[in-house]
Amino acid sequence: MTADMLQSRLVARMAGPIVAGLLGLGVAAGPLAALAETWDMPTPYPDTNLHTVVVKQFAEDVKAATGGKIQITVHSNGSLIRHPEIKRAVQSGQAQLGEVLISSWANEDPLFGLDSVPFLATDFQASRKLYDVSKPYLEKKLERQRLKLLYSIPWPPQGLYVKDEIQSVEALKGQKFRAYNPATTRIAELSGAVPVKIEAAEVAQAFGTGIVTAMITSAATGVDTKAWDFVKVYYDVQAWLPRNMVFVNAEVWKGLDANTQKAVQDAAAKAEAAGWAEWEKKTAELNKTMAGNGMKVLPPSDKLKEGLSAIGKTMTEEWTKAAGADGEAIISAFRK
C-alpha cells in the first residue's frame, strides 16, 4: 500500500466519527457538507469491469451536478478495502460510500440473497421486476443499518464453468466449487460438490493451483479473469442475475442539503439506467469473447438443466421460508 493510499484510509476512518459527532452536537448541514467534499468509494472490481465503469461515470456526474462540492475518489479492485469489509467500512464511516455484491450478505439477512435464488428470475426483464417489488424492503433494511441505497444494477445471467464437458449435476459431485456467496455455497452442497470461498480477484490463481475446479458466475467474470486460461467449458445455464448495490453512509447523507441530495440521486438514477441497459447489451458479446478465446460455450443438456432446476426449486422454497412474511409478499408480487 502506498503512503498516499494509507493517508487516504486514515483520513476516511477519522471522517466518520467526526461527522457523527458533529451531527450529535447539532452542527448545521453546511460544515458537514464541507467535510464530505471528498468521498472515498471502495469497490471490488477492476477498472475494465462495467460495474466500475458505471461507478466512475457516476462519480463524474456527481461532481458536475454539485459543482465540485462532492468529489468521489473511486478505489477499484479492492485496492483500499477488500470486498468483505466494504459494507462495514461504510457503516462505520471509514468510507463515505461503496459498492458490493448484495448476495454476499445473505447470511446476515435472507433479503440480501433474493437475487441469487437460482431459476427464480433468469433474464433482465424478470430480474428488473424482482428488483422493483423488493426495493422498498431493501431500502428499509439498509436504513436500519445506517446506509442509504443509491442504485443497484445486475450482472449478466450466471453460467457454469467446468474443466470438461458434463451431462448432469451428478458430475459435479466431489468437485471443488467456487463459492462467492451463500447461494453458491448451497448450490455446491445440493449438487454434492465441495464449496470453497474465493473472491473474483482470486479466481485465476484458485483454478491454476487446483483449489477450485468448477464455478457458477457471469460471463463478465469469465472475461475479467480470462477464464479460457484455466477452464475450457462454459454452460450458458442462465441461473440468475445477481445484483450489486451502491450505498452511502446515512449520517453523511443526512448532512447534505436537499439540493445536493437531489443531485446525487439524479446521478444515481442515471447510473442505474445505464448499468441495466449496458449489461443487457454486453451479455452476448461476452459469450462471443470467451468462444473466440477457445472456450466451448454450450447450452446445458436437458438432464443438466433438469438437475439445476430441481436445485432452484429447493432453494426458492428455502428462501421463502427463511424470509418469512416479507419473503412471501415479495414472491407473490413477483409472480403476479
NORHUKA-V874816 format. One line per field, one symbol per residue. ss: DSSP state (A for helix, B for strand, O for the rest). phi: phi as a letter, one per 30 degrees, with the letter a starting at -180 (. if undefined). psi: psi as a letter, one per 20 degrees, with the letter a starting at -180 (. if undefined). A space follows every 50 residues. Layout:
BEGIN
ss = ???
phi = ???
psi = ???
END
This chain:
BEGIN
ss = OOAAAAAAAAAAAAAAAAAAAAAAOOOOAAAAAAAOOBBBBBOOOOOOOA AAAAAAAAAAAAAAAOOOOOBBBBBOOOOOOOAAAAAAAAAAOOOOBBBB BAAAAOOOOAAAAAAAOOOOOOOAAAAAAAAAAAAAAAAAAAAAOOBBBB BBBBOOOBBBBBOOOOOOAAAAOOOBBBBOOAAAAAAAAAAOOBBBBOOA AAAAAAAAOOOOOBBBBBAAAAAAOOAAAOOOBBBOOOOOOOBBBBBBBA AAAAOOOAAAAAAAAAAAAAAAAAAAAAAAAAAAAAAAAAAAOOOBBBOO OAAAAAAAAAAAAAAAAAAAAAAAAAAAAAAAAAAO
phi = .ddddddddddddddeeddddddddidddedddddcdccdbdbdcddddd edededdeddddeddciidbbccdcdhidcbdedcdddddedjdbdaabb deddcdddaeedcedcddicbcbddddddddddceeddddddedcibcdc abbdcdedbccbdbdbcadeddeiddcdccaeddddeeddcidcdbdbde dcdeddddcidbbaacaddddedecheddbbcbbcddhdabdbcbcbbed ddddddddddedddddddddddddddddddddedddddddddcjddcbdd dedddddddddddddddddddddidddddddddddd
psi = prhggggggggghhgghgghghghikqrhghghghjhoppnpqiqrhiqh ghggghhggghggghjkjhpppopnrkkhgpqgiigghghgijhqhrrpr ogiikhhhphhijgijopkgojrhghhggggghighhgggghhijkqopg rpqrrrqprppqhqqqirhhiipiqopppirhghghggghijroppoprh ijgghgghjjhqiqqprrhghgggjlhiiiqipopmilgrnqqqqprqph hgghiqrghgghgghghghggggggggghhhighhgghgghijjqooqqq rhhgggghhggggghgggggghibggghgggghhi.
END
